């Protein structure tokens, strides 16, 4: 059975000023979310991501992530519920300062998720477990076979933490007893084109 079979990551940011409810994020915000994920994943694939005790190994099969409007719609629907909840499929983070800029809100969330690799540490075998404090927000951002991401944000004035941010991923990661990614020479696990050239850019496997 998969653990966190369709992970819906939640971050709730406290603010006093309104971020207007959003039915669809602007193209620039969507691009920021996609680019941030791919920059982080590229750094990880190249062995430049810190773990608690050093650096994580290079990745042979880290894929490029593309933005997914369908994922965004699902994340936005959950965000619009204005429910602060933590369970195995909805991972909450609560930030206690005012934030009124959508891009900055997402930057804060994504940066905090990524630093779990340092805060909690990542097992040397890279295998997802239910033991101890596992960095499940980092591991979802870093899950090698995840190809799509979409996020939503909602102002919830009646909540103690009134700005809710969600991101939804496809294919979802955090499958129990599976590796976050396969360690090895960068891009050595990527597919090849009809000319025998590896489909790889910036250390990430590509679909094109």
C-alpha positions as CSV (number, residue, x, y, z in Angstrom):
1,X,0.0,0.0,0.0
2,X,1.3,3.4,-0.9
3,X,2.0,5.9,1.9
4,X,0.7,9.3,1.2
5,X,-0.7,7.9,-2.0
6,X,-1.7,11.3,-3.3
7,X,0.2,13.8,-1.2
8,X,-1.4,17.2,-0.8
9,X,1.1,19.5,0.8
10,X,-0.3,22.3,2.8
11,X,1.2,25.5,4.0
12,X,-0.8,28.1,5.9
13,X,0.7,31.6,6.1
14,X,-0.6,34.2,8.6
15,X,-1.4,37.6,7.3
16,X,-3.6,40.7,8.1
17,X,-3.9,42.0,4.5
18,X,-5.9,40.4,1.7
19,X,-4.5,38.2,-1.0
20,X,-7.4,38.1,-3.4
21,X,-9.0,34.6,-3.9
22,X,-7.5,33.1,-7.0
23,X,-9.3,30.9,-9.5
24,X,-6.1,30.5,-11.6
25,X,-2.6,31.6,-10.8
26,X,-1.0,34.1,-13.2
27,X,1.3,32.7,-15.7
28,X,4.3,34.4,-14.0
29,X,3.4,32.7,-10.6
30,X,2.9,29.3,-12.4
31,X,6.3,29.7,-14.0
32,X,7.9,30.6,-10.7
33,X,6.6,27.5,-9.1
34,X,7.8,25.3,-12.0
35,X,11.2,27.0,-12.2
36,X,11.7,26.7,-8.4
37,X,11.0,23.0,-8.4
38,X,13.3,22.4,-11.4
39,X,16.1,24.5,-10.0
40,X,16.0,22.6,-6.7
41,X,15.8,19.3,-8.4
42,X,18.7,20.2,-10.7
43,X,20.8,21.1,-7.7
44,X,19.9,17.8,-6.0
45,X,20.7,15.8,-9.2
46,X,24.1,17.4,-9.3
47,X,24.9,16.6,-5.7
48,X,24.6,20.1,-4.5
49,X,21.8,19.7,-1.9
50,X,22.7,19.6,1.7
51,X,21.6,16.8,4.0
52,X,21.9,16.9,7.7
53,X,25.4,15.5,7.6
54,X,26.8,16.6,4.2
55,X,25.5,16.4,0.7
56,X,23.0,14.1,-0.9
57,X,24.3,11.9,-3.7
58,X,23.8,12.7,-7.4
59,X,20.7,11.4,-9.2
60,X,20.6,9.3,-12.3
61,X,16.8,9.6,-13.0
62,X,15.6,13.0,-11.8
63,X,12.9,14.3,-14.1
64,X,12.0,17.8,-15.1
65,X,8.7,19.0,-13.6
66,X,6.1,20.9,-15.7
67,X,3.2,23.0,-14.4
68,X,-0.1,21.3,-14.4
69,X,-3.4,23.3,-14.5
70,X,-5.4,20.2,-13.6
71,X,-3.3,19.8,-10.5
72,X,-3.7,23.5,-9.7
73,X,-7.5,23.2,-9.9
74,X,-7.4,20.3,-7.5
75,X,-5.1,22.1,-5.1
76,X,-7.2,25.3,-5.4
77,X,-10.4,23.4,-4.6
78,X,-8.8,22.0,-1.4
79,X,-7.3,25.4,-0.5
80,X,-10.8,27.1,-1.0
81,X,-12.2,24.8,1.8
82,X,-10.2,27.0,4.3
83,X,-9.6,24.0,6.6
84,X,-6.5,23.8,8.7
85,X,-5.8,20.1,9.0
86,X,-2.9,17.8,9.4
87,X,-3.0,14.1,8.5
88,X,-1.0,11.7,6.4
89,X,-2.2,13.2,3.1
90,X,-2.3,16.9,4.1
91,X,0.9,18.2,5.6
92,X,0.6,21.5,7.3
93,X,3.1,24.3,8.0
94,X,2.2,27.5,9.9
95,X,4.1,30.7,9.4
96,X,3.4,33.6,11.7
97,X,4.2,36.8,9.8
98,X,2.2,38.9,7.4
99,X,2.6,38.1,3.7
100,X,0.7,39.9,0.9
101,X,2.7,38.9,-2.3
102,X,1.7,35.6,-3.9
103,X,5.2,34.8,-5.3
104,X,6.8,35.5,-2.0
105,X,4.2,33.3,-0.3
106,X,5.1,30.4,-2.6
107,X,8.8,31.1,-2.2
108,X,8.5,30.9,1.5
109,X,6.6,27.7,1.4
110,X,8.9,25.9,-1.1
111,X,12.1,27.1,0.6
112,X,10.8,25.7,3.9
113,X,9.8,22.4,2.5
114,X,13.2,22.0,0.9
115,X,15.1,22.7,4.0
116,X,13.6,19.7,5.7
117,X,16.5,17.7,4.2
118,X,18.8,19.6,6.6
119,X,16.3,19.8,9.5
120,X,15.2,16.1,9.6
121,X,17.9,14.5,7.4
122,X,17.4,12.0,4.6
123,X,18.2,8.3,5.0
124,X,21.4,7.3,3.3
125,X,19.5,4.7,1.3
126,X,17.0,7.3,0.1
127,X,14.1,5.0,0.9
128,X,10.8,6.4,2.1
129,X,9.8,5.0,5.5
130,X,7.3,5.8,8.3
131,X,10.1,5.7,10.9
132,X,10.9,8.8,12.9
133,X,10.6,12.4,11.4
134,X,10.8,11.8,7.7
135,X,11.1,15.0,5.5
136,X,8.0,14.2,3.5
137,X,7.6,17.7,2.0
138,X,11.2,17.7,0.8
139,X,10.9,14.2,-0.5
140,X,7.7,15.0,-2.5
141,X,9.5,18.0,-4.1
142,X,12.4,15.8,-4.9
143,X,10.6,12.6,-5.9
144,X,12.3,11.6,-9.2
145,X,9.3,10.3,-11.1
146,X,7.0,13.2,-10.3
147,X,6.3,15.0,-13.6
148,X,3.7,17.6,-12.8
149,X,2.9,20.2,-10.1
150,X,0.1,22.7,-9.5
151,X,-0.7,24.9,-6.6
152,X,-3.5,27.0,-5.1
153,X,-3.7,29.9,-2.7
154,X,-6.8,31.3,-0.8
155,X,-7.4,34.1,1.7
156,X,-9.4,32.6,4.6
157,X,-10.3,35.6,6.9
158,X,-11.9,33.5,9.6
159,X,-8.9,31.3,10.1
160,X,-6.2,32.0,12.7
161,X,-3.7,31.5,9.7
162,X,-5.7,33.2,7.0
163,X,-3.7,32.4,3.8
164,X,-3.8,28.8,2.7
165,X,-1.4,27.4,0.1
166,X,-1.6,23.9,-1.4
167,X,0.5,22.1,-4.0
168,X,-0.6,18.9,-5.7
169,X,1.8,16.5,-7.5
170,X,1.4,13.9,-10.3
171,X,2.8,11.3,-10.3
172,X,2.6,11.5,-6.5
173,X,5.6,10.4,-4.5
174,X,6.3,9.3,-0.9
175,X,5.5,5.7,-1.7
176,X,6.5,3.6,1.3
177,X,9.7,1.5,0.8
178,X,10.6,3.2,-2.5
179,X,13.5,5.5,-3.1
180,X,13.2,9.2,-3.6
181,X,15.5,8.8,-6.5
182,X,18.1,6.5,-7.9
183,X,21.7,7.6,-7.0
184,X,24.3,7.4,-9.7
185,X,25.9,9.4,-12.5
186,X,23.8,12.4,-13.5
187,X,21.2,11.6,-16.2
188,X,22.5,8.1,-16.7
189,X,19.0,6.7,-16.1
190,X,17.3,9.1,-18.5
191,X,15.8,7.9,-21.8
192,X,17.6,8.3,-25.1
193,X,16.2,9.7,-28.4
194,X,16.3,8.0,-31.8
195,X,19.8,9.2,-32.3
196,X,21.0,7.6,-29.1
197,X,21.4,11.0,-27.3
198,X,20.3,11.1,-23.6
199,X,17.3,13.3,-23.0
200,X,18.8,15.5,-20.3
201,X,19.1,19.2,-19.5
202,X,20.6,20.8,-16.4
203,X,20.9,17.3,-14.8
204,X,17.2,16.5,-15.3
205,X,15.6,14.0,-17.6
206,X,13.3,15.6,-20.2
207,X,10.2,14.4,-22.1
208,X,11.3,16.0,-25.4
